[in-house]
Amino acid sequence: MNIISFVVDRLPLHYYQAELLLYSIEKNTSYKKNDIIVQCLSRVDKEFFKFLEDHGYKYNIIEPYLDGKYCNKLQQLEYFKDKEIDGVILIDTDMFVIDDISDIKGDKIMAKIVDAPNPTLSTLKKIYTKASLELPKIVSSDWEMPNSDTLQNNFNGGFYYIPKKYINIISEDWKKWGEWLYNKKELFDNQKQFIHVDQISFSLAVYKNELQYSELSANYNFPIHSSVNIGSFKHDEEIKIIHYHREINNFGLVNSSKVTAQNVKDAVVKANIIILENNKLELFKYYKKSLTSNLDFSNKVNSFEVQLRELINQKKFNLILHAGTPKTGTTSLQHIFNNNYLLLKENKYLYPRVNLHSNPPKHQWIVSCLLNNNFDELLGYLTEIYQEAIDSDIKTIILSTEGIYNHWWDFSDEAKAVLQIISQFFDLKLWISFREPVSFLESFYRQNLKNPQIDLVNCYGKNLTFEEMFDDTWFCKHFDYLGFIYECEEVFGQQNIKIFKFSDKIIEDICSELKISIELNNVKKENIGQSSVAVDVLKTINKYNLDPQDKKKIVKQLSVLDEILYKYTKDDIIDNEMKNKIYLTSALDSNILKNDYNLSFKGLK
């Protein structure tokens, strides 16, 4: 029997990739836990070791080697020198097995030719000349592209099969050539070439020792990070292993955005279905949390902190920062708060009217200041509000704008650091409402159609179907509820996040949380979405780059028509197939939202 071996470094992404790889091997091949060795760098976190031990996986500890990154894989074969095995499969961590690989066996090395000529043939010639070796046969690399020549034994390092008889010699010579080549950086044209020392030194070891090898097709090592045609791909055979590199999205699934061939898309879908069948993935949370921003406390931010400390010298107020999300009754709530300004003050709440000139009456200046890193202006507004609160014997300040959520991923690290500083000088609570994702995305889609076109957001005011907009990364970020929660916990502290589940009674729920009584019987529902007919009209209008004021007039007229059209049109613009895609995309997140935050939605499994 062969043994499968791969390397894990101290990275949350590696931990999650390792869990996916282990699961895919056990799920889709005849290999069992005892047939797998996880080669862990000594710096790997103890939580990952515990994961391996709890699940009965065997591991071996290795030290960083040469570059401490790509060359770590050269350490693996030492472990197998005295083992009674048929051979070793060395596989990269960023790979997913979707079909049986029991046909990988025999007494020859098996590997796939490199994807692209990196380094170039001229660089390879310099290396072989320096090594006093004749040049192997020149062939085309696997990607069908101009100037793709490489050497016949220059294999992609994602997947190597090494039979028992070659383990000792490759283990010794691979490292020997690796060290030799690592100390001759001058032979490479740039760093992009130099990172492939591991692959080139493998080819040198194979060639110098005249080892026999057999070339694998791309079906055993299929790269999905490019749309280039692949020469060795056998279209009439199943894809066995996907090599996804960093094509894994924030929802923990393999990303197929760069894939064009339908059979490859189908392979990615198959991989994601397999991932979602495992509803007990433990290391996804580590990966998800690792995506949060690292706050940058620059001198400018430190200056803001000093000035804010000078301001907050009399009283520390409670501050509720209501961040929406969009399409969760925020517009209606903002009108209610503004219309009941005096009632709120009687109850020791202040809904500031500082720079509140927008309709709806929301504190959009927060977003503007943060987006532009205009922290002096932000401090000016806070100073006005603070003074009003002091003069009025207020206990709690309420600021509301769904732009906090809408633009969260557009804020700089500096801006988020400023929010963290504000939370230190106020008893700040972030209030956030989440709507069922399909309903939210449908409303969000309609809103994007209404918006005027701007260069910064590809989805605003464009003639796009829902499916086309869903493929936009910016659009999809807006239902990354868990990612937003994790980032806010990092900024404000976990204990300072208050989560509401959107319902028809969301305003009542928020008022109840404030312990105030406001007459809500005659509350007008604000910001109603368009009918399906209006959506079609907007898509037609969006073929033209209208002046924002003209677009606003048209949207206003459409809203009048919608009062009639709603009675005759079907408003559901997302079909069942697309709904299922949304549910599947957010499935891993939904498990954590349900278990850790008691937030679940109908349709999310």
PyMOL commands that set and color helices and strands:
alter all, ss='L'
color gray80, all
select helices_A, chain A and resi 12-28+33-35+46-54+70-80+121-130+164-182+185-187+191-194+197-208+218-220+262-277+284-290+299-311+330-339+341-346+365-371+375-391+403-406+408-410+413-425+437-450+466-470+473-477+481-492+494-496+506-514+532-541+548-565+576-585+587-597
alter helices_A, ss='H'
color red, helices_A
select strands_A, chain A and resi 2-8+36-41+58-62+87-91+95-97+109-113+138-140+149-151+155-163+213-216+222-223+241-243+318-322+349-350+396-400+427-434+497-501
alter strands_A, ss='S'
color yellow, strands_A
deselect
rebuild
show_as cartoon
